[in-house]
């Protein structure tokens, strides 16, 4: 694990050096921004790591996930690492805000999102220890997502769509996104492989798109916190996120993508999480068609089929990570070339690429067929 952290610190140093060279070449004053953003990443990662080390004995005692027929792990493993990830992201962001003079409106937005995030984290923590009813979870999730959507005041759809209708659609989509992030968090490193590229892309593309500064800081902080968690979740994982992590991470990332879409970059906001969207949505529709109880645990996601087909957890996560880098590149294209043709072409190509990965995941590997 120490070696993993040394690699992360080395990567941070390389990124900082690259940022320094680019800022000197194009804008010397931008170096301070590079340093600040890099520091947020590092601080969030360190806080997450320290919180994990402090909380792990309690998680082993009270939040041990035991393997069952639907799980991907084979030995009892503590869950609840999401407390450290979400806590580190919020703390690192709050510390940055404390050092920077920000308008009250931006601080108000952060407080609302932070409170909604904590509410979902509490729901997840309780559910990790003693499962709650599906109806109660849903009601509380709708309340948290509604608070974030309504107070954002963003318009994503054409003006012809009434505001109330648009907000209802966004709330429905937000609740689904929160749950699909939870559904997809069923394999070592898969949430890291998905959300690290997405949050990093939101931070980078958000600067170009004009996303509000608090959103960029939160994206960096969550990215750093996930990197701090990564060595503990590396296959074979010694710690899981748990619902206490996946639910609030879904809310935070959904809020970030909403903010990105609110700048007019709707195609980019759809491309970044496209793998999670397609895997979870196609699986849900298939289960509904089979009249299954969709709120119950299962092993029919494409990433779960991949492990049944002979892929290792590391191989699945590597596929997801590589795919997300390509999707981030397509999202960047939609910002550089804003024509409708490019938007549609990028979304189409992204959909085809994700479909190819899903097909590969559901096809048994040759060594399994023999």
Secondary structure, DSSP 8 states (H G I E B T S, - for coil): -HHHHHHHHHHHHHHHHHHHHHHHHH-TTHHHHHHHHHHHHHHHHHHHHHHHHHHHHHHHHH-EE---TT-S-SS-EEB-THHHHHHHHHHHHHHHHHHS---HHHHHHHHHHHHHHHHHHHHHHHHHHS---HHHHHHHHHHHHHHHHHHH----S-TTS-HHHHHHHHHHHHHHHHHHHHHH--STTHHHHHHHHHHHHHHHHHHHHT--HHHHHHHHHHHHHHHHHHHHHSSS-S-B--HHHHHHHHHHHHHHHHHHHHTT-HHHHHHHTHHHHHHHHHHHHHHHHTT--TTS--S-SHHHHHHHTT--HHHHHHHHHHHHHHHHHHHHHHHHS--HHHHHHHHHHHHHHHHHHHHHHTS--HHHH-
